[in-house]
């Protein structure tokens, strides 16, 4: 499976969970996030579901789910607004 954010060999979900909340992460992977921005701006969209799918695309299903489980509700909102404002 193709993932856009996995590189190197330090596959630590805690590190990924910290990184994904930053504007730097969004800027780095901006070209992959356009479709998620579109989905996040649709009326009635569920940011948790959309960002969960984005994390699985970024890190693969297993690691993506681990990263998602480490995020709080406010983290999803922060990620959403970073994507909407920067992509």
Secondary structure, DSSP 4 states (H G I P E B T S, - for coil): ---SS--SS---HHHHHHHHTSHHHHHHTGGG-HHHHHHHTSTT--HHHHHHHHHHHHH-HHHHHHHHHH--HHHHHHHHHHHHHH-
